[in-house]
Amino acid sequence: MKYPYLPKSNQKLKLGEYWSIVLENGKHAFFVFLDIPKDSDRRSVLIGLVDYVSSSPVLPDSSYEILWQGVVHIKSVNECGGLVQGKIEALSPVLELCSHGGVHCRVLSGFDTLRMATPEDIEYLGVRRVCGFKVPQTMANKLLGGS
């Protein structure tokens, strides 16, 4: 793939590809594609905001912490003013729950179900976020805008 580019669907995306957005302070924040559905869903992606801010839209290949993650429509890349800029080594999604509890609550890793949730999982893991187009930009400015 030639970078930068604007994805129209998730079909050609690769895990570890990233896109940058410009924060309100003029610096770049970065989202990495953590997982892509294995079914016929061509629009959803799981993204993670990493703990790195730069004056350049290029993310060095390094190890990063995921500060925030959520499922978004691929159109979020364009709506937040970004382009896919390159690829780093794929990051593992943060484990999360499919719901707030109950008998059918499961632990998720990306779009894969790992197991039924235990009481400890329900106490300590967060619930999957499914977000609107501009939520990534809002979260990046909230968490990294002062960096």
N, CA, C and O atoms as a GROMACS GRO file, in nm:
protein
  588
    1MET      N    1   0.084  -0.117   0.000
    1MET     CA    2   0.000   0.000   0.000
    1MET      C    3   0.089   0.124   0.000
    1MET      O    4   0.194   0.128   0.065
    2LYS      N    5   0.045   0.222  -0.074
    2LYS     CA    6   0.118   0.348  -0.082
    2LYS      C    7   0.057   0.446   0.019
    2LYS      O    8  -0.065   0.463   0.024
    3TYR      N    9   0.142   0.508   0.101
    3TYR     CA   10   0.095   0.600   0.204
    3TYR      C   11   0.124   0.743   0.164
    3TYR      O   12   0.220   0.767   0.090
    4PRO      N   13   0.045   0.839   0.210
    4PRO     CA   14  -0.081   0.826   0.282
    4PRO      C   15  -0.197   0.792   0.188
    4PRO      O   16  -0.190   0.814   0.067
    5TYR      N   17  -0.305   0.739   0.248
    5TYR     CA   18  -0.426   0.712   0.170
    5TYR      C   19  -0.548   0.722   0.260
    5TYR      O   20  -0.538   0.715   0.382
    6LEU      N   21  -0.664   0.739   0.198
    6LEU     CA   22  -0.791   0.747   0.269
    6LEU      C   23  -0.868   0.618   0.242
    6LEU      O   24  -0.910   0.595   0.128
    7PRO      N   25  -0.888   0.533   0.343
    7PRO     CA   26  -0.960   0.407   0.320
    7PRO      C   27  -1.110   0.430   0.300
    7PRO      O   28  -1.171   0.512   0.368
    8LYS      N   29  -1.167   0.357   0.207
    8LYS     CA   30  -1.311   0.364   0.180
    8LYS      C   31  -1.386   0.250   0.250
    8LYS      O   32  -1.506   0.260   0.274
    9SER      N   33  -1.314   0.142   0.283
    9SER     CA   34  -1.370   0.029   0.358
    9SER      C   35  -1.256  -0.031   0.439
    9SER      O   36  -1.142   0.016   0.431
   10ASN      N   37  -1.287  -0.134   0.516
   10ASN     CA   38  -1.183  -0.196   0.598
   10ASN      C   39  -1.114  -0.313   0.527
   10ASN      O   40  -1.024  -0.375   0.584
   11GLN      N   41  -1.155  -0.343   0.404
   11GLN     CA   42  -1.107  -0.463   0.334
   11GLN      C   43  -0.956  -0.468   0.312
   11GLN      O   44  -0.898  -0.576   0.321
   12LYS      N   45  -0.893  -0.357   0.283
   12LYS     CA   46  -0.750  -0.358   0.253
   12LYS      C   47  -0.664  -0.313   0.370
   12LYS      O   48  -0.541  -0.310   0.360
   13LEU      N   49  -0.728  -0.278   0.482
   13LEU     CA   50  -0.652  -0.236   0.599
   13LEU      C   51  -0.571  -0.351   0.656
   13LEU      O   52  -0.610  -0.468   0.645
   14LYS      N   53  -0.459  -0.317   0.716
   14LYS     CA   54  -0.375  -0.415   0.783
   14LYS      C   55  -0.363  -0.375   0.930
   14LYS      O   56  -0.356  -0.256   0.962
   15LEU      N   57  -0.360  -0.474   1.017
   15LEU     CA   58  -0.341  -0.445   1.159
   15LEU      C   59  -0.207  -0.376   1.176
   15LEU      O   60  -0.107  -0.418   1.118
   16GLY      N   61  -0.206  -0.272   1.257
   16GLY     CA   62  -0.084  -0.194   1.278
   16GLY      C   63  -0.076  -0.070   1.191
   16GLY      O   64   0.005   0.019   1.218
   17GLU      N   65  -0.160  -0.061   1.088
   17GLU     CA   66  -0.163   0.065   1.013
   17GLU      C   67  -0.219   0.172   1.107
   17GLU      O   68  -0.298   0.143   1.198
   18TYR      N   69  -0.178   0.295   1.085
   18TYR     CA   70  -0.219   0.402   1.174
   18TYR      C   71  -0.259   0.525   1.094
   18TYR      O   72  -0.220   0.543   0.979
   19TRP      N   73  -0.338   0.610   1.160
   19TRP     CA   74  -0.375   0.739   1.104
   19TRP      C   75  -0.353   0.844   1.210
   19TRP      O   76  -0.364   0.818   1.330
   20SER      N   77  -0.323   0.962   1.163
   20SER     CA   78  -0.298   1.072   1.256
   20SER      C   79  -0.404   1.178   1.237
   20SER      O   80  -0.462   1.194   1.130
   21ILE      N   81  -0.428   1.251   1.345
   21ILE     CA   82  -0.515   1.368   1.339
   21ILE      C   83  -0.441   1.484   1.402
   21ILE      O   84  -0.352   1.464   1.484
   22VAL      N   85  -0.477   1.603   1.363
   22VAL     CA   86  -0.416   1.722   1.422
   22VAL      C   87  -0.501   1.764   1.542
   22VAL      O   88  -0.622   1.786   1.530
   23LEU      N   89  -0.435   1.773   1.656
   23LEU     CA   90  -0.502   1.815   1.779
   23LEU      C   91  -0.525   1.967   1.778
   23LEU      O   92  -0.471   2.038   1.693
   24GLU      N   93  -0.604   2.014   1.872
   24GLU     CA   94  -0.631   2.158   1.884
   24GLU      C   95  -0.503   2.237   1.910
   24GLU      O   96  -0.496   2.355   1.877
   25ASN      N   97  -0.400   2.173   1.969
   25ASN     CA   98  -0.274   2.241   1.996
   25ASN      C   99  -0.177   2.236   1.878
   25ASN      O  100  -0.064   2.282   1.888
   26GLY      N  101  -0.222   2.178   1.764
   26GLY     CA  102  -0.140   2.174   1.643
   26GLY      C  103  -0.052   2.052   1.629
   26GLY      O  104   0.010   2.032   1.524
   27LYS      N  105  -0.044   1.969   1.733
   27LYS     CA  106   0.037   1.847   1.726
   27LYS      C  107  -0.048   1.731   1.673
   27LYS      O  108  -0.170   1.741   1.663
   28HIS      N  109   0.020   1.621   1.640
   28HIS     CA  110  -0.048   1.502   1.586
   28HIS      C  111  -0.067   1.397   1.694
   28HIS      O  112   0.024   1.369   1.772
   29ALA      N  113  -0.186   1.338   1.696
   29ALA     CA  114  -0.216   1.220   1.778
   29ALA      C  115  -0.236   1.104   1.681
   29ALA      O  116  -0.264   1.125   1.563
   30PHE      N  117  -0.222   0.981   1.732
   30PHE     CA  118  -0.221   0.864   1.644
   30PHE      C  119  -0.317   0.756   1.691
   30PHE      O  120  -0.324   0.722   1.809
   31PHE      N  121  -0.390   0.702   1.594
   31PHE     CA  122  -0.478   0.588   1.616
   31PHE      C  123  -0.425   0.471   1.534
   31PHE      O  124  -0.392   0.487   1.416
   32VAL      N  125  -0.418   0.355   1.597
   32VAL     CA  126  -0.372   0.233   1.531
   32VAL      C  127  -0.491   0.141   1.510
   32VAL      O  128  -0.577   0.130   1.598
   33PHE      N  129  -0.498   0.077   1.395
   33PHE     CA  130  -0.603  -0.022   1.370
   33PHE      C  131  -0.566  -0.149   1.445
   33PHE      O  132  -0.467  -0.215   1.414
   34LEU      N  133  -0.649  -0.181   1.546
   34LEU     CA  134  -0.622  -0.294   1.635
   34LEU      C  135  -0.686  -0.423   1.588
   34LEU      O  136  -0.630  -0.531   1.609
   35ASP      N  137  -0.803  -0.413   1.524
   35ASP     CA  138  -0.871  -0.533   1.474
   35ASP      C  139  -0.973  -0.493   1.369
   35ASP      O  140  -1.022  -0.380   1.365
   36ILE      N  141  -1.002  -0.589   1.284
   36ILE     CA  142  -1.096  -0.573   1.174
   36ILE      C  143  -1.191  -0.692   1.179
   36ILE      O  144  -1.145  -0.805   1.196
   37PRO      N  145  -1.322  -0.672   1.166
   37PRO     CA  146  -1.415  -0.785   1.172
   37PRO      C  147  -1.382  -0.891   1.066
   37PRO      O  148  -1.340  -0.859   0.955
   38LYS      N  149  -1.402  -1.016   1.104
   38LYS     CA  150  -1.373  -1.125   1.010
   38LYS      C  151  -1.496  -1.163   0.927
   38LYS      O  152  -1.486  -1.246   0.837
   39ASP      N  153  -1.612  -1.102   0.957
   39ASP     CA  154  -1.733  -1.132   0.883
   39ASP      C  155  -1.748  -1.035   0.765
   39ASP      O  156  -1.650  -0.978   0.718
   40SER      N  157  -1.869  -1.017   0.719
   40SER     CA  158  -1.892  -0.934   0.601
   40SER      C  159  -1.899  -0.784   0.631
   40SER      O  160  -1.922  -0.704   0.540
   41ASP      N  161  -1.879  -0.745   0.755
   41ASP     CA  162  -1.882  -0.604   0.793
   41ASP      C  163  -1.760  -0.535   0.732
   41ASP      O  164  -1.646  -0.561   0.771
   42ARG      N  165  -1.784  -0.446   0.635
   42ARG     CA  166  -1.674  -0.379   0.564
   42ARG      C  167  -1.649  -0.238   0.615
   42ARG      O  168  -1.564  -0.168   0.561
   43ARG      N  169  -1.720  -0.195   0.717
   43ARG     CA  170  -1.711  -0.057   0.761
   43ARG      C  171  -1.655  -0.039   0.903
   43ARG      O  172  -1.597   0.066   0.932
   44SER      N  173  -1.671  -0.138   0.990
   44SER     CA  174  -1.626  -0.124   1.129
   44SER      C  175  -1.479  -0.157   1.145
   44SER      O  176  -1.425  -0.242   1.075
   45VAL      N  177  -1.415  -0.087   1.239
   45VAL     CA  178  -1.277  -0.117   1.278
   45VAL      C  179  -1.263  -0.087   1.428
   45VAL      O  180  -1.333  -0.001   1.482
   46LEU      N  181  -1.173  -0.159   1.493
   46LEU     CA  182  -1.138  -0.130   1.631
   46LEU      C  183  -1.009  -0.051   1.627
   46LEU      O  184  -0.908  -0.097   1.574
   47ILE      N  185  -1.013   0.070   1.684
   47ILE     CA  186  -0.895   0.157   1.683
   47ILE      C  187  -0.847   0.181   1.826
   47ILE      O  188  -0.925   0.171   1.921
   48GLY      N  189  -0.720   0.213   1.839
   48GLY     CA  190  -0.663   0.248   1.968
   48GLY      C  191  -0.584   0.377   1.957
   48GLY      O  192  -0.503   0.393   1.867
   49LEU      N  193  -0.607   0.469   2.050
   49LEU     CA  194  -0.530   0.592   2.060
   49LEU      C  195  -0.404   0.560   2.140
   49LEU      O  196  -0.412   0.511   2.252
   50VAL      N  197  -0.288   0.588   2.082
   50VAL     CA  198  -0.162   0.555   2.150
   50VAL      C  199  -0.106   0.676   2.225
   50VAL      O  200  -0.143   0.791   2.198
   51ASP      N  201  -0.018   0.647   2.319
   51ASP     CA  202   0.039   0.748   2.408
   51ASP      C  203   0.159   0.818   2.346
   51ASP      O  204   0.270   0.812   2.398
   52TYR      N  205   0.135   0.882   2.232
   52TYR     CA  206   0.245   0.950   2.162
   52TYR      C  207   0.187   1.070   2.090
   52TYR      O  208   0.083   1.061   2.025
   53VAL      N  209   0.256   1.183   2.100
   53VAL     CA  210   0.218   1.307   2.032
   53VAL      C  211   0.342   1.357   1.960
   53VAL      O  212   0.453   1.346   2.012
   54SER      N  213   0.323   1.412   1.840
   54SER     CA  214   0.438   1.458   1.761
   54SER      C  215   0.400   1.578   1.676
   54SER      O  216   0.282   1.605   1.652
   55SER      N  217   0.501   1.651   1.632
   55SER     CA  218   0.478   1.760   1.537
   55SER      C  219   0.470   1.706   1.394
   55SER      O  220   0.438   1.780   1.301
   56SER      N  221   0.501   1.578   1.376
   56SER     CA  222   0.499   1.511   1.245
   56SER      C  223   0.386   1.409   1.240
   56SER      O  224   0.350   1.353   1.344
   57PRO      N  225   0.328   1.383   1.122
   57PRO     CA  226   0.222   1.281   1.111
   57PRO      C  227   0.276   1.138   1.103
   57PRO      O  228   0.200   1.045   1.072
   58VAL      N  229   0.405   1.119   1.131
   58VAL     CA  230   0.466   0.986   1.122
   58VAL      C  231   0.485   0.929   1.262
   58VAL      O  232   0.537   0.996   1.351
   59LEU      N  233   0.442   0.805   1.281
   59LEU     CA  234   0.453   0.735   1.409
   59LEU      C  235   0.572   0.640   1.403
   59LEU      O  236   0.570   0.546   1.324
   60PRO      N  237   0.675   0.661   1.485
   60PRO     CA  238   0.790   0.570   1.484
   60PRO      C  239   0.749   0.430   1.529
   60PRO      O  240   0.659   0.414   1.612
   61ASP      N  241   0.813   0.328   1.475
   61ASP     CA  242   0.786   0.191   1.515
   61ASP      C  243   0.848   0.169   1.653
   61ASP      O  244   0.970   0.164   1.666
   62SER      N  245   0.764   0.157   1.754
   62SER     CA  246   0.807   0.143   1.892
   62SER      C  247   0.697   0.072   1.968
   62SER      O  248   0.599   0.028   1.908
   63SER      N  249   0.711   0.059   2.099
   63SER     CA  250   0.602   0.000   2.177
   63SER      C  251   0.521   0.115   2.239
   63SER      O  252   0.577   0.212   2.288
   64TYR      N  253   0.391   0.101   2.235
   64TYR     CA  254   0.302   0.207   2.282
   64TYR      C  255   0.196   0.149   2.374
   64TYR      O  256   0.161   0.032   2.366
   65GLU      N  257   0.147   0.235   2.462
   65GLU     CA  258   0.033   0.200   2.546
   65GLU      C  259  -0.092   0.252   2.476
   65GLU      O  260  -0.091   0.360   2.416
   66ILE      N  261  -0.200   0.175   2.484
   66ILE     CA  262  -0.328   0.220   2.429
   66ILE      C  263  -0.400   0.296   2.539
   66ILE      O  264  -0.433   0.241   2.644
   67LEU      N  265  -0.425   0.425   2.514
   67LEU     CA  266  -0.491   0.510   2.612
   67LEU      C  267  -0.643   0.497   2.606
   67LEU      O  268  -0.711   0.514   2.708
   68TRP      N  269  -0.695   0.467   2.490
   68TRP     CA  270  -0.840   0.461   2.467
   68TRP      C  271  -0.861   0.375   2.344
   68TRP      O  272  -0.782   0.382   2.250
   69GLN      N  273  -0.966   0.294   2.342
   69GLN     CA  274  -0.999   0.219   2.221
   69GLN      C  275  -1.150   0.216   2.202
   69GLN      O  276  -1.227   0.227   2.298
   70GLY      N  277  -1.192   0.200   2.076
   70GLY     CA  278  -1.333   0.192   2.045
   70GLY      C  279  -1.355   0.144   1.904
   70GLY      O  280  -1.266   0.150   1.820
   71VAL      N  281  -1.476   0.096   1.879
   71VAL     CA  282  -1.517   0.054   1.744
   71VAL      C  283  -1.576   0.176   1.675
   71VAL      O  284  -1.663   0.244   1.729
   72VAL      N  285  -1.527   0.203   1.555
   72VAL     CA  286  -1.576   0.316   1.476
   72VAL      C  287  -1.604   0.272   1.334
   72VAL      O  288  -1.559   0.166   1.289
   73HIS      N  289  -1.680   0.354   1.264
   73HIS     CA  290  -1.701   0.338   1.120
   73HIS      C  291  -1.574   0.387   1.050
   73HIS      O  292  -1.511   0.482   1.096
   74ILE      N  293  -1.536   0.324   0.942
   74ILE     CA  294  -1.414   0.362   0.870
   74ILE      C  295  -1.419   0.508   0.825
   74ILE      O  296  -1.315   0.571   0.805
   75LYS      N  297  -1.539   0.560   0.811
   75LYS     CA  298  -1.555   0.701   0.772
   75LYS      C  299  -1.499   0.797   0.878
   75LYS      O  300  -1.477   0.915   0.848
   76SER      N  301  -1.475   0.748   1.000
   76SER     CA  302  -1.418   0.832   1.105
   76SER      C  303  -1.281   0.887   1.066
   76SER      O  304  -1.246   0.998   1.105
   77VAL      N  305  -1.204   0.810   0.989
   77VAL     CA  306  -1.072   0.858   0.945
   77VAL      C  307  -1.088   0.991   0.872
   77VAL      O  308  -1.020   1.088   0.905
   78ASN      N  309  -1.178   0.995   0.775
   78ASN     CA  310  -1.202   1.116   0.697
   78ASN      C  311  -1.269   1.225   0.781
   78ASN      O  312  -1.230   1.342   0.772
   79GLU      N  313  -1.368   1.188   0.860
   79GLU     CA  314  -1.443   1.286   0.940
   79GLU      C  315  -1.353   1.357   1.041
   79GLU      O  316  -1.379   1.472   1.076
   80CYS      N  317  -1.248   1.290   1.087
   80CYS     CA  318  -1.155   1.351   1.183
   80CYS      C  319  -1.038   1.418   1.114
   80CYS      O  320  -0.945   1.465   1.180
   81GLY      N  321  -1.041   1.424   0.980
   81GLY     CA  322  -0.938   1.495   0.906
   81GLY      C  323  -0.808   1.419   0.891
   81GLY      O  324  -0.703   1.480   0.874
   82GLY      N  325  -0.814   1.288   0.898
   82GLY     CA  326  -0.692   1.208   0.892
   82GLY      C  327  -0.674   1.130   0.765
   82GLY      O  328  -0.764   1.122   0.681
   83LEU      N  329  -0.556   1.073   0.751
   83LEU     CA  330  -0.521   0.981   0.644
   83LEU      C  331  -0.438   0.869   0.705
   83LEU      O  332  -0.367   0.891   0.802
   84VAL      N  333  -0.448   0.749   0.649
   84VAL     CA  334  -0.361   0.641   0.693
   84VAL      C  335  -0.220   0.677   0.649
   84VAL      O  336  -0.195   0.697   0.530
   85GLN      N  337  -0.128   0.686   0.746
   85GLN     CA  338   0.007   0.738   0.720
   85GLN      C  339   0.114   0.631   0.709
   85GLN      O  340   0.220   0.657   0.652
   86GLY      N  341   0.090   0.512   0.760
   86GLY     CA  342   0.193   0.408   0.759
   86GLY      C  343   0.152   0.290   0.844
   86GLY      O  344   0.035   0.273   0.878
   87LYS      N  345   0.253   0.208   0.878
   87LYS     CA  346   0.227   0.085   0.954
   87LYS      C  347   0.338   0.064   1.055
   87LYS      O  348   0.456   0.084   1.026
   88ILE      N  349   0.297   0.023   1.176
   88ILE     CA  350   0.391  -0.018   1.280
   88ILE      C  351   0.359  -0.163   1.314
   88ILE      O  352   0.265  -0.221   1.259
   89GLU      N  353   0.436  -0.221   1.403
   89GLU     CA  354   0.405  -0.356   1.449
   89GLU      C  355   0.268  -0.355   1.515
   89GLU      O  356   0.237  -0.265   1.593
   90ALA      N  357   0.185  -0.455   1.484
   90ALA     CA  358   0.048  -0.459   1.535
   90ALA      C  359   0.046  -0.459   1.687
   90ALA      O  360   0.130  -0.523   1.750
   91LEU      N  361  -0.049  -0.389   1.745
   91LEU     CA  362  -0.069  -0.384   1.889
   91LEU      C  363  -0.187  -0.473   1.927
   91LEU      O  364  -0.280  -0.489   1.849
   92SER      N  365  -0.182  -0.530   2.046
   92SER     CA  366  -0.292  -0.613   2.094
   92SER      C  367  -0.400  -0.525   2.155
   92SER      O  368  -0.369  -0.433   2.231
   93PRO      N  369  -0.526  -0.552   2.122
   93PRO     CA  370  -0.635  -0.475   2.183
   93PRO      C  371  -0.641  -0.499   2.334
   93PRO      O  372  -0.599  -0.603   2.383
   94VAL      N  373  -0.694  -0.401   2.405
   94VAL     CA  374  -0.720  -0.415   2.547
   94VAL      C  375  -0.843  -0.505   2.563
   94VAL      O  376  -0.941  -0.488   2.490
   95LEU      N  377  -0.838  -0.601   2.656
   95LEU     CA  378  -0.955  -0.686   2.679
   95LEU      C  379  -1.070  -0.602   2.730
   95LEU      O  380  -1.050  -0.507   2.807
   96GLU      N  381  -1.191  -0.636   2.687
   96GLU     CA  382  -1.309  -0.562   2.729
   96GLU      C  383  -1.430  -0.654   2.731
   96GLU      O  384  -1.424  -0.767   2.683
   97LEU      N  385  -1.538  -0.604   2.786
   97LEU     CA  386  -1.663  -0.681   2.797
   97LEU      C  387  -1.758  -0.641   2.686
   97LEU      O  388  -1.753  -0.530   2.635
   98CYS      N  389  -1.846  -0.735   2.648
   98CYS     CA  390  -1.946  -0.704   2.546
   98CYS      C  391  -2.066  -0.630   2.604
   98CYS      O  392  -2.144  -0.570   2.530
   99SER      N  393  -2.082  -0.634   2.738
   99SER     CA  394  -2.194  -0.566   2.804
   99SER      C  395  -2.157  -0.539   2.950
   99SER      O  396  -2.047  -0.574   2.994
  100HIS      N  397  -2.248  -0.479   3.024
  100HIS     CA  398  -2.221  -0.442   3.164
  100HIS      C  399  -2.236  -0.559   3.261
  100HIS      O  400  -2.227  -0.537   3.382
  101GLY      N  401  -2.258  -0.678   3.216
  101GLY     CA  402  -2.273  -0.793   3.305
  101GLY      C  403  -2.391  -0.877   3.265
  101GLY      O  404  -2.448  -0.859   3.157
  102GLY      N  405  -2.428  -0.968   3.351
  102GLY     CA  406  -2.539  -1.058   3.322
  102GLY      C  407  -2.488  -1.194   3.277
  102GLY      O  408  -2.368  -1.214   3.260
  103VAL      N  409  -2.581  -1.285   3.258
  103VAL     CA  410  -2.545  -1.424   3.229
  103VAL      C  411  -2.481  -1.443   3.092
  103VAL      O  412  -2.413  -1.543   3.069
  104HIS      N  413  -2.502  -1.349   3.000
  104HIS     CA  414  -2.447  -1.364   2.865
  104HIS      C  415  -2.325  -1.276   2.839
  104HIS      O  416  -2.281  -1.266   2.725
  105CYS      N  417  -2.271  -1.214   2.941
  105CYS     CA  418  -2.157  -1.123   2.925
  105CYS      C  419  -2.031  -1.203   2.888
  105CYS      O  420  -2.001  -1.306   2.948
  106ARG      N  421  -1.959  -1.154   2.787
  106ARG     CA  422  -1.839  -1.222   2.738
  106ARG      C  423  -1.720  -1.127   2.738
  106ARG      O  424  -1.735  -1.005   2.733
  107VAL      N  425  -1.601  -1.186   2.746
  107VAL     CA  426  -1.477  -1.110   2.736
  107VAL      C  427  -1.434  -1.109   2.590
  107VAL      O  428  -1.431  -1.213   2.524
  108LEU      N  429  -1.402  -0.990   2.540
  108LEU     CA  430  -1.362  -0.973   2.400
  108LEU      C  431  -1.216  -0.931   2.390
  108LEU      O  432  -1.166  -0.856   2.473
  109SER      N  433  -1.151  -0.981   2.286
  109SER     CA  434  -1.020  -0.932   2.246
  109SER      C  435  -1.037  -0.892   2.100
  109SER      O  436  -1.040  -0.977   2.012
  110GLY      N  437  -1.048  -0.762   2.077
  110GLY     CA  438  -1.083  -0.718   1.942
  110GLY      C  439  -1.225  -0.764   1.911
  110GLY      O  440  -1.315  -0.746   1.993
  111PHE      N  441  -1.243  -0.823   1.794
  111PHE     CA  442  -1.376  -0.873   1.756
  111PHE      C  443  -1.394  -1.020   1.792
  111PHE      O  444  -1.497  -1.080   1.757
  112ASP      N  445  -1.297  -1.080   1.860
  112ASP     CA  446  -1.306  -1.221   1.899
  112ASP      C  447  -1.357  -1.235   2.042
  112ASP      O  448  -1.317  -1.160   2.130
  113THR      N  449  -1.446  -1.332   2.063
  113THR     CA  450  -1.492  -1.366   2.197
  113THR      C  451  -1.394  -1.466   2.256
  113THR      O  452  -1.367  -1.571   2.197
  114LEU      N  453  -1.341  -1.435   2.374
  114LEU     CA  454  -1.246  -1.524   2.440
  114LEU      C  455  -1.314  -1.624   2.531
  114LEU      O  456  -1.280  -1.743   2.532
  115ARG      N  457  -1.412  -1.576   2.611
  115ARG     CA  458  -1.475  -1.663   2.711
  115ARG      C  459  -1.594  -1.590   2.772
  115ARG      O  460  -1.616  -1.471   2.748
  116MET      N  461  -1.670  -1.664   2.851
  116MET     CA  462  -1.774  -1.601   2.932
  116MET      C  463  -1.703  -1.520   3.042
  116MET      O  464  -1.599  -1.562   3.092
  117ALA      N  465  -1.759  -1.408   3.078
  117ALA     CA  466  -1.698  -1.321   3.179
  117ALA      C  467  -1.716  -1.378   3.319
  117ALA      O  468  -1.823  -1.429   3.355
  118THR      N  469  -1.610  -1.369   3.398
  118THR     CA  470  -1.616  -1.407   3.539
  118THR      C  471  -1.656  -1.284   3.620
  118THR      O  472  -1.654  -1.173   3.568
  119PRO      N  473  -1.692  -1.302   3.746
  119PRO     CA  474  -1.720  -1.185   3.830
  119PRO      C  475  -1.601  -1.089   3.837
  119PRO      O  476  -1.620  -0.967   3.844
  120GLU      N  477  -1.479  -1.142   3.836
  120GLU     CA  478  -1.360  -1.057   3.837
  120GLU      C  479  -1.349  -0.976   3.708
  120GLU      O  480  -1.316  -0.857   3.711
  121ASP      N  481  -1.378  -1.040   3.594
  121ASP     CA  482  -1.378  -0.968   3.466
  121ASP      C  483  -1.476  -0.852   3.470
  121ASP      O  484  -1.444  -0.741   3.429
  122ILE      N  485  -1.596  -0.879   3.520
  122ILE     CA  486  -1.701  -0.777   3.523
  122ILE      C  487  -1.661  -0.661   3.614
  122ILE      O  488  -1.698  -0.546   3.589
  123GLU      N  489  -1.587  -0.691   3.720
  123GLU     CA  490  -1.543  -0.586   3.812
  123GLU      C  491  -1.432  -0.500   3.753
  123GLU      O  492  -1.430  -0.379   3.774
  124TYR      N  493  -1.338  -0.561   3.678
  124TYR     CA  494  -1.216  -0.489   3.638
  124TYR      C  495  -1.209  -0.446   3.491
  124TYR      O  496  -1.136  -0.352   3.460
  125LEU      N  497  -1.281  -0.511   3.401
  125LEU     CA  498  -1.271  -0.476   3.259
  125LEU      C  499  -1.375  -0.372   3.220
  125LEU      O  500  -1.484  -0.368   3.277
  126GLY      N  501  -1.340  -0.288   3.123
  126GLY     CA  502  -1.434  -0.191   3.069
  126GLY      C  503  -1.526  -0.255   2.966
  126GLY      O  504  -1.503  -0.367   2.922
  127VAL      N  505  -1.629  -0.183   2.929
  127VAL     CA  506  -1.727  -0.229   2.831
  127VAL      C  507  -1.692  -0.173   2.694
  127VAL      O  508  -1.650  -0.057   2.683
  128ARG      N  509  -1.709  -0.254   2.589
  128ARG     CA  510  -1.681  -0.214   2.450
  128ARG      C  511  -1.750  -0.084   2.417
  128ARG      O  512  -1.868  -0.066   2.445
  129ARG      N  513  -1.675   0.008   2.356
  129ARG     CA  514  -1.730   0.136   2.309
  129ARG      C  515  -1.754   0.127   2.159
  129ARG      O  516  -1.666   0.087   2.083
  130VAL      N  517  -1.874   0.166   2.118
  130VAL     CA  518  -1.906   0.180   1.976
  130VAL      C  519  -1.936   0.328   1.958
  130VAL      O  520  -2.029   0.381   2.020
  131CYS      N  521  -1.858   0.394   1.873
  131CYS     CA  522  -1.853   0.540   1.872
  131CYS      C  523  -1.897   0.604   1.741
  131CYS      O  524  -1.891   0.542   1.635
  132GLY      N  525  -1.941   0.727   1.751
  132GLY     CA  526  -1.975   0.807   1.635
  132GLY      C  527  -1.849   0.855   1.562
  132GLY      O  528  -1.738   0.839   1.611
  133PHE      N  529  -1.869   0.914   1.445
  133PHE     CA  530  -1.760   0.953   1.356
  133PHE      C  531  -1.653   1.040   1.422
  133PHE      O  532  -1.534   1.018   1.400
  134LYS      N  533  -1.694   1.138   1.501
  134LYS     CA  534  -1.600   1.237   1.554
  134LYS      C  535  -1.549   1.206   1.695
  134LYS      O  536  -1.468   1.281   1.749
  135VAL      N  537  -1.595   1.098   1.755
  135VAL     CA  538  -1.553   1.064   1.891
  135VAL      C  539  -1.402   1.046   1.902
  135VAL      O  540  -1.344   1.091   2.001
  136PRO      N  541  -1.334   0.981   1.806
  136PRO     CA  542  -1.188   0.970   1.818
  136PRO      C  543  -1.120   1.106   1.833
  136PRO      O  544  -1.030   1.121   1.916
  137GLN      N  545  -1.161   1.203   1.756
  137GLN     CA  546  -1.101   1.336   1.763
  137GLN      C  547  -1.126   1.399   1.900
  137GLN      O  548  -1.036   1.460   1.958
  138THR      N  549  -1.247   1.385   1.950
  138THR     CA  550  -1.281   1.437   2.082
  138THR      C  551  -1.196   1.372   2.190
  138THR      O  552  -1.143   1.441   2.278
  139MET      N  553  -1.181   1.240   2.185
  139MET     CA  554  -1.103   1.170   2.286
  139MET      C  555  -0.955   1.205   2.277
  139MET      O  556  -0.889   1.220   2.380
  140ALA      N  557  -0.903   1.218   2.157
  140ALA     CA  558  -0.762   1.254   2.141
  140ALA      C  559  -0.734   1.392   2.201
  140ALA      O  560  -0.634   1.411   2.269
  141ASN      N  561  -0.823   1.488   2.175
  141ASN     CA  562  -0.805   1.622   2.231
  141ASN      C  563  -0.820   1.621   2.384
  141ASN      O  564  -0.749   1.693   2.454
  142LYS      N  565  -0.913   1.540   2.434
  142LYS     CA  566  -0.934   1.532   2.578
  142LYS      C  567  -0.812   1.469   2.647
  142LYS      O  568  -0.768   1.519   2.750
  143LEU      N  569  -0.759   1.361   2.592
  143LEU     CA  570  -0.651   1.288   2.658
  143LEU      C  571  -0.510   1.339   2.625
  143LEU      O  572  -0.420   1.326   2.707
  144LEU      N  573  -0.492   1.398   2.506
  144LEU     CA  574  -0.357   1.437   2.464
  144LEU      C  575  -0.345   1.583   2.422
  144LEU      O  576  -0.235   1.630   2.393
  145GLY      N  577  -0.455   1.655   2.418
  145GLY     CA  578  -0.455   1.791   2.368
  145GLY      C  579  -0.366   1.888   2.444
  145GLY      O  580  -0.323   1.990   2.390
  146GLY      N  581  -0.340   1.855   2.571
  146GLY     CA  582  -0.253   1.943   2.650
  146GLY      C  583  -0.107   1.902   2.646
  146GLY      O  584  -0.024   1.967   2.709
  147SER      N  585  -0.074   1.795   2.571
  147SER     CA  586   0.064   1.745   2.568
  147SER      C  587   0.154   1.832   2.485
  147SER      O  588   0.273   1.803   2.472
   0.00000   0.00000   0.00000
